[in-house]
């Protein structure tokens, strides 16, 4: 088994060496954000290298046992045990190797926007927000709801969530696209079936290692009173912040903190993440035009269908994966969908 089949061990070790060299410089530690980012990247690389080293070690043990069998030794029990462990560790390494995008290890900024349909789509967006919060909990991620704009009757008009954890972006980026719900509407007195849409957008959180130039003159900053829950102090002061990036038209807002200063700092993080993703999208579009890319997965396309009536089934339209236990999925168990799409991304990568 060659390392280059699904894991470039020499490259990973080279990356780790470069980070160690950076961390050995006293100047790096003067910048707390940069040093923390480097330490986080180092931790991820060390874990990847350790996982792969374990699989190589188990492979060598199996080769030794195979030689003993040829010599007539009775080691069948050991071979069975080692094969089981080898299979488990091989799957773990293969899954880790699917995160081959430079942004995959980053934290994620996830936004939810209902489509046309008023209360129906807004309620569906609320259900999706719960699903992703439960997913983050299952993964051991830290999810921070930065902003929620409630709907008039139910649900929400928009939501922004920051998800912190190893490969949060790598996982959640597979959820970008339009999600469709078919169900008997709880808001329809005639109990008719309705179809609702909601769009999910996911951005990699940008750290200080990536420079995003933003001209202060290109920004319009507005403050307003926070809406919804948050305590009396939050709701009676102009602590919420909305930032509009005039050249791109991107609008971000945050009302999570009581401090206007903290909300502005968080909103700027979200803006940087969105500008970074926008720039990468432009470059990707140019590349796709040049290479005549075959993939039809793009912004705004429907990616998954959630049918609750007349039957119960959730189907990913990209990988064709289907799951009948809709309650489990809506409770945050979307791992199978994410993994299958990571595999598809790997297969389609040039």
Secondary structure, DSSP 4 states (H G I P E B T S, - for coil): --GGGT--HHHHHHHHHHHHHHHTSTTGGGSHHHHHHHHHHHHHHHHHHHHHHHHHHHHHHHHHHHHHHHTT---HHHHHHHHHHHHHHHHHHHHHHT--STTTTS-EEEEEEE-SSTHHHHHHHHHHHHHHHHHHHHHT-EEEEEEEEE-SSSSEEEEEEEEESTTHHHHHGGG-EEEEEEEE-TT-TT--EEEEEEEEEEEEPP-TTS-----GGGEEEEEE---SSS-HHHHTTT-EEEEEETTTTEEEEE-SSS-HHHHHHHHHHHHHHHHHHHHHHHHHHHHHHHHT------TT-EEEEEE-SSS-EEEETTT--EES-HHHHHTT--HHHHHHHHHHHHHH--
